Amino acid sequence: MSAPAPSRPVSLPRPSYAAVLRVPHARRTFAAALVARLSYGTVSLSVLLSVTRATGSYVVAGAVMGLFGAATVFLLPLRAALVDRHGPRRALVPMASVYGVLLCVLAVLTWRPGVPAVAIGAAAALAGACAPPLGPTMRALWSELVADRRLLQRAYSLDGVAEELVFVTGPVLVGALVPYAPPASGVLLSAVLNVAGTLVFMASPAVAGPRARPAARTDRPRRRFAGRRGLPAPVVVAAAVGLVLSAVELLVMAFVTRHAYDDAVVPWMLAALSAGSALGGLLNGAVDWRAPARVRLPWCAAGLGAVVAAAGLAPGLGALAVAMACAGVFIAPALTTAYLLADETAAAGRRTQAGAWVNTAVNAGSSSGAPLAGLLAGRLPIGMCFLLTGAVTAVAALGAIRRTAADRT
């Protein structure tokens, strides 16, 4: 009897974006989540326009936006913790329902002038406090639907690029609506998108299947964040990326002004940044990385910092546009890798909350970037401003390396 032929290693098919969407129930669930998340792309501009129209005051509009944004961003980990503890259906449906009702109240208050600013601000703050954490929930669900870590990387990259497109599309929808209806109608549109998308999202069999295990009640509240050994690194890097993004928007405007270009070119510079981010996100998801996320994260942050620092040397608009596109190539990979690392290091029942901390860090950094860049731009040459802004992510990269080394020991 002849000996059996030696077995050859079987090469698995390479994961792709199409493979992500072929996961059972993934397309339906992802599409519903994007519809619901589109409301976050429409609501900010809608609230700003409607409050400005109703009160006639940019000061009041700015204060209302500050209340709405602060409640939305800084209470996000708490809302995500409720999703982890009670499950998506029991937590998200009440949140979306209350959020939708409060947005409708805000729309009614701002439909016509004459309502006190205090009532408008209270409605905006309460609405922001109830905004359902759809992004962190969808990313936590991806980790349940997709067992292959390579495919999960593609799922996260696809999610990140789609979310960025949502925030580009949202203001366009509002801009198309406002010429034909009061600005408050955009607030109503945001309520409808969020509630309808969330309900369809919750009806998906994928959401009904995997359940997050409740977090152990033995943890002391003061150690809930510190106990996640790998979480500080992605949170710090995400905050630095958010800060740099916000700062770059202002610095591009300062660059255009100081070089006596037309302000109309500013959106094109920022469009180059967004295009580079989308391209970088797709490329990042298409590569089979051998290095783990904890190793790739500092390099993504360092790359972003180096390109932003070099952007200050641009002699003109063409070079600045190229620099913005190159900087964008590192943005989506940095954030995607941060979310991946947070998911890897989170306890099984706290994945939504871990993603929410990264999300909160991005938004917190973004809220501080423009004011800090404004202070720098008023006192220093524009090249030095870009250099200092790029140094922020470089410092974050070093911190991530040190933190990762400490976690491994």
N, C-alpha and C positions, 0 to 999 in steps of 0.2 A: 504494500500500500504506500502510495507516495505521500510524502509529508505535506501538510497544508501550506499553502503559500503564505508567506509572512504578511501580516495585516499592515495596511498602509494607513497613516493618519488621515482621518476624514477632515477636509477643509470645510468649515462652516461658511454659509453664505455671508457675505459682508453686509452688516446692517446698513440700512439706508433710510432716508426720510419716508420713502414709500412704505418701507417695512413698519415704520412707526404708525402710520395711518392704517395699516392692515391689522394692527392689534385689535382684537374683538372689542367693539363698542367705542374705539378710540375716536373715530371721526365724528360721530354724533356727540360724544361728550365734549370733545375739544371745541367743536363749532359752537355748542351752546355756551360754553364758558367764555369764548371770545365775544359772543353777542353780549353777554352780561358785562364783560370787562370793557366793551366799547363805551358803556355809559361813563366810565371813568375818563375816557377821552373826550367826551362831550360836556361833562358836567362843569368842569372848571371854567371854561370860557363862557358857558351859558350863565352860570351864577355871576361871574364878573360883569357881563353885559346887562343882565337883568337888574342887578343891584344898582349899577351905575345909572341905568335908565330910571329906576324907581326913586332913587334918592338924589340924583344929580350931584353926587359927591364921590370923587375918587378916593378920598380918605375913608369914607364909610365902606366903599367897595373893597378897598384893601384890607380893612379891619375884618370884614365879613369873610373874605377869602382866607385871611390868617386863621380865624377861628375854625373855619371848615377844614383847612389843610392840617392844622395841628391836631384836631380831633380825629381826622382820618388816619394820619400817619402814626402818631404816638400811642394811640390805643389799639393799633393793629395787632401787636403781639397778644394783647388780652383777648381780642376777638378770636384770634387764631387758636389760643389755648382753649377757648370754649368749643371750637370745632374738634380739637383733639380729644377733649374730655367727653363730649356728648355725641360726636359723630356729625358728619356734614348735614344730614337731613334735619336733625333736631336743632342744629344751631343756625345753619344758613337760611332756611326758609323763614324763621321769625325775623332774622336780621334784615333780609331783603324786603320783607313785607313792611317792617317799620321804616326802613330806609326809603322805600318807595313812597309811603304815606307822607313822611316828613319832606321829601322833595316836592311832592304835590302841594303841601302847605307852603313851602318856600316859593313855589311858582305863583300861588294865589296871592301871597303877600307882596310879590314884586311885579304883579301883572300891571298895576297902575300905581302912580305916585301917591304918597300920603300916609303910608304905614310907618310907624316909628322904627328907627334903625335898630333899637334894642330887640324888638320882636323878630326882625329879619336875622340879626346875628344869633339869637337863641335858636331859631329854627335851623340855621346853617350848622351851628355847632352840634346840635342833637343829631342832625342827619349824618354828619361826618363821623360821629361816635358809633353809628350803627352800620356803616358801610361794610358789607360782607367781604371777607378776605378771599376773594375768588382766585387770585393769582397763586398765593401759597397753597390753597386747597387743591388747585389743579396740579401744581408741581408735586405735592404729596401723593396725589392720585396716580401720577405718572410712575412714581417709584413703586406703587403697588401693582400697576398694570404690566410693567416691563421688568422682567427679572434680569435680563442681560444688561450689564452695566454699560456696554458699548452702545446698545440701542437706547438706553436711558439718556446717555449723553446727547444723542441725536434728538430725542424727545425734548430735552431741556433747551437745546439750541433752537429747535423749531418753535417752541413756546416763547422763547425770548424774542426772536425775530418777529413773530406774529404780534406779540404784545407791543413792540415798538411801532409796528405798522398801525395798530389800533390807535395809539396816541397821535399818530400823524393823521389818520382818517377822521378822528373825532372832531377836531376843529373845522375840518373841511365840511363835514355834515352841518355843523352849526352855522358856518358861513353861508351855506346854501339855503338854510331854513330862515335865517333872520330877515332877509329882504321881503319875505312873504308873511311873517308872523312876528308877534312880540318876542323879545329875547327870552322871556319866561317860558315860552313854548319849548325852548331847548332844555330847560330844567325838567319839564314834563316828559320830553323824549328820553332823557337820561333815566327817569324813573321807570318808564315802560321797558326800556332795554334791559335794565338791571333785574327787574322783577321777572319779566318773561324769560330772559336767558337763564336766570337762576332756577326757575321752576323746571324748565326743560333739562337743565343740567342735573337737577336732583332726580328727575324721572329716569335717568340713564341707568341701565342695569350695572354699569361699571361702578357707579356710586353706591348702589345697593349691595354690591358684593364685598370688597375689602373694607374692613373696619379698623380704625386705629385703636390700639389698646389703650385704655385709660392710664394716665401717668400714675405712678405709685404715689400714694398720699403721705408716704413717710418722709419725702423730701422736705426740707425746710425751705420756706418761701425765699429767704434771702440767698439761697444757694442754687436756685433753679437755673439761673443763667450760668453762674460760675461752674456748675457741675458738668456742663457740656465742654469737655476739654478741648475739642477741635473747633468750637463755634466762634470764639473771639477772632480768629484769623480771617475767616470770610466776612465777618461783620465789619472789621476794621477796613479791609480792602474795599468792600462795597461802599462804606461811608466815604472813603477817599475818592472812589470813582464818581460818586454822586456830586461831591464837592467840585471836582475838576470839570465835570460836565456843565454845571451851573456857572462856574467861573469862566470857562472858555466862551460861553455865549456872550457874556459881557465884554470879555477881552477882544473878541472878534469885532464887536461894535466899536470899541475904543481904537483898535487897529485901523478900521475903515475911516473913522473920523480923523485920526491924526495924519493919515496919508491922503486926506481930502478926496476920498472916493464917495460915490453916491451911496446913501444908506440902503438903497434898494438891493445892493449886492449882499447884504448881511444874510438874508434868508438862504441865498445860494451857498454861502459858506457853511451854514448850519446843515443845509441839505447834503452837502458833501460829507459832513460828519455822520449824519444818519445813514447815508448810503454805505459808507465804509463800515459802520457798525453792523448793518444787515449782512454785508458780504462777509465780514469777519465771523459773524455768528454762524452763517451757513458753512463756511470753510471749517470752522472749529468743530462743528458737529459731524462733518464728513471725514475727518481724519481719525484713524485708529491710534490714539495716543497710547504710548507705552508708559510714559510717566504718569503717576497718579495725580489726582486733582490737587493734593496738598503741595506737590512740587510745581505744577503748572501755574497755580494761582499767583505766586510772587512774580513769575516771569511776565505774566500778562500785565500785572500792575506796573512793573518796571518798564515794560515796553511802552505803555501808554504815557508814563511820565517822561520818558526820553523824547518821544515824538512831540508832546506838548511843549516841553522845554525848548526844543529846536524850532518850533513854529514861530517863536519870537524873532528868529533870524530871517524870516521870509522877506524878500525885498519887494514883493508886490502881491497882487491878488492871486495870480496863478499859482505861485509857490505856496501861498497860504491855503488855497483850496486843496492842493495836493497834501499838505501837512494835515489838514482837517480830515481828509479821507483816510490817511494813514493812521491817524490817531483813532478814528472810528473803528478801524480793523481790530483794535485791542479791547474796545469797550464791551461788546456783546460776549466775547470769550471770557473776559474777566468776570462779568456778572454771572454767566452760565456756570463757570467753574466754581464761583462762590456758592451758588445754590447747590451744586453737586456736592461740594465738600460739607456744606451744612447738613444736607440729607444723609451723607455717609456717617457723620459723627453724631447725629441726633438719635435719641432713644426711639424705639419703635412707635411709641404712642405720642411722640412730640415732633413729628416731621413737619406738620403744618406750622407749628409755632417756630421751629428753627428757620423755615423759609421766611416767615413773617419778620423775624429779627433782621435778616439780610435785607428784605424789602424796606423795612423801617430805616435801616442804616443808609440805604441809597437815598431815600427821600430826605432824611435828616441832613445828610451831607449836601444834597442839592439846595436845601433851604438856606444854608450858610455860605455856599460858594460865591454867589453873586455879590452879596454885601462885602465879603472879604476882598473879592477882586476889585470892587468899586473903590475900597480904601486904598488898595495898592495902585490902581490906575491913576488916582489923583495925586500920587506922590512920587512914583517911580517911572522910568522909561518902560515902554510897552514890552520890550524884549526881556527886561528883568521880571516883569509881571508874569510872562509866560514861563520863565525859568522857575520862579518860586512856585507857581501853580503845578508844574510838572514834578517838582520836588516832593509834593504832598504824596503822590502815589509811590514815589521811590521810597519814601520813609515808611509808608504802609507796607510795601513789599519786604523791606528789612524786618519790620515788626512781625509780618506773617512767617518769615523764615525762622526768626527766633522763637516765635510761639510754637511753630510746628516742631522745632528741635526740642523744645521743653516738653511738649506733649509726648514725644517718643521716648523720653528718658524716664 
